[in-house]
Each structure stands twice: as C-alpha cells, then as structure tokens.
C-alpha cells in the first residue's frame, strides 16, 4: 500500500519562508474511466489540473489528487494549486 504525505502551511497568511506542516494521510487508488482505458487527459500530457488515479482522505473527505505538469516535472496537489496543499505519494 502506498504512503502519502500532505504538505501545507499552518496558516493561509504564513510567510513563504516558513516551513510546511507535514501530515500523513490515507491514500487509495481510484482511477477514472479514461485512465482504465489507458488514455491521456490531454494530447500533450501537459496541463495545470490533470487528475491522477490517486485520492487521499483529508478532513474526513476523499479528495482527488491533481498534478500540474510543465516541461519534464509535475507538482501533485489537492484543491486549487494556489491553496498550497501539496501531495507526495510513495509506492
């Protein structure tokens, strides 16, 4: 079973130089229908809000993990990218 960690600022008004809070969260694999068929969300594979096959339980709700992919790297997050809830999933 994979492990997931949520990284976020303790306060929305926190100084960007402050350290992130880290919280272990439950992660489940729940692919969408197009993912089960082996399709890509975009033709290029790049985008700001690409859904992943992962969901995490945060504050009592299952939330889809999205990834912003530009160039050759991506940032996994929940909610809006600007909210600052970043996800690390280790298999």
C-alpha positions as CSV (number, residue, x, y, z in Angstrom):
1,X,0.0,0.0,0.0
2,X,1.4,3.4,-0.9
3,X,2.1,6.1,1.7
4,X,1.0,9.7,1.2
5,X,2.0,12.9,2.9
6,X,0.3,16.3,2.7
7,X,2.5,19.4,2.9
8,X,0.9,22.7,3.7
9,X,1.4,26.0,5.5
10,X,-0.1,26.1,9.0
11,X,-1.8,29.4,8.2
12,X,-3.0,30.9,4.9
13,X,-1.2,34.0,6.0
14,X,2.1,32.3,6.7
15,X,5.3,33.7,5.4
16,X,6.5,31.7,2.3
17,X,9.8,31.3,4.1
18,X,8.1,29.3,6.9
19,X,8.3,25.6,6.9
20,X,5.5,23.4,5.7
21,X,3.4,21.3,8.0
22,X,3.6,17.6,7.1
23,X,0.7,15.2,7.7
24,X,0.4,11.5,6.8
25,X,-2.9,10.8,5.0
26,X,-4.7,7.7,3.8
27,X,-4.3,7.2,0.0
28,X,-6.4,5.0,-2.3
29,X,-6.0,4.1,-5.9
30,X,-9.3,5.1,-7.7
31,X,-8.7,5.5,-11.5
32,X,-11.2,7.4,-13.7
33,X,-12.8,5.6,-16.6
34,X,-10.5,7.1,-19.2
35,X,-7.4,6.1,-17.1
36,X,-8.6,2.5,-17.0
37,X,-8.7,2.5,-20.8
38,X,-5.1,3.8,-21.0
39,X,-6.0,7.2,-22.3
40,X,-4.3,10.6,-21.5
41,X,-6.2,13.6,-20.2
42,X,-4.6,15.9,-22.8
43,X,-3.0,15.2,-26.1
44,X,0.4,16.5,-25.0
45,X,0.4,15.2,-21.4
46,X,0.9,18.7,-20.1
47,X,-1.5,20.9,-18.2
48,X,-2.4,22.7,-15.0
49,X,-5.0,20.4,-13.5
50,X,-4.6,16.9,-14.7
51,X,-6.5,14.3,-12.5
52,X,-4.4,11.4,-11.2
53,X,-5.6,7.9,-10.2
54,X,-5.0,8.7,-6.6
55,X,-7.4,10.0,-3.9
56,X,-6.5,11.0,-0.3
57,X,-8.6,11.4,2.8
58,X,-8.3,14.9,4.1
59,X,-10.5,16.4,6.8
60,X,-12.9,13.4,6.5
61,X,-13.4,13.6,2.7
62,X,-11.9,11.8,-0.2
63,X,-10.2,14.3,-2.5
64,X,-8.8,13.7,-5.9
65,X,-5.1,14.4,-6.4
66,X,-4.3,16.6,-9.4
67,X,-1.0,17.3,-11.0
68,X,0.3,20.4,-12.8
69,X,2.8,19.2,-15.5
70,X,5.0,21.5,-17.4
71,X,8.3,20.6,-19.1
72,X,9.6,17.3,-17.5
73,X,8.2,17.6,-14.0
74,X,5.0,17.9,-12.1
75,X,3.5,19.1,-8.8
76,X,0.8,17.0,-7.2
77,X,-1.8,18.8,-5.1
78,X,-5.4,18.8,-3.9
79,X,-8.0,21.6,-4.3
80,X,-6.6,24.5,-6.2
81,X,-2.9,24.8,-6.9
82,X,-2.9,28.3,-5.3
83,X,-4.3,26.8,-2.0
84,X,-0.9,25.2,-1.3
85,X,-1.9,21.7,-0.4
86,X,0.9,19.6,-2.0
87,X,0.9,15.8,-2.0
88,X,3.8,13.3,-2.0
89,X,2.9,9.7,-2.7
90,X,5.4,6.9,-2.3
91,X,4.9,3.4,-3.6
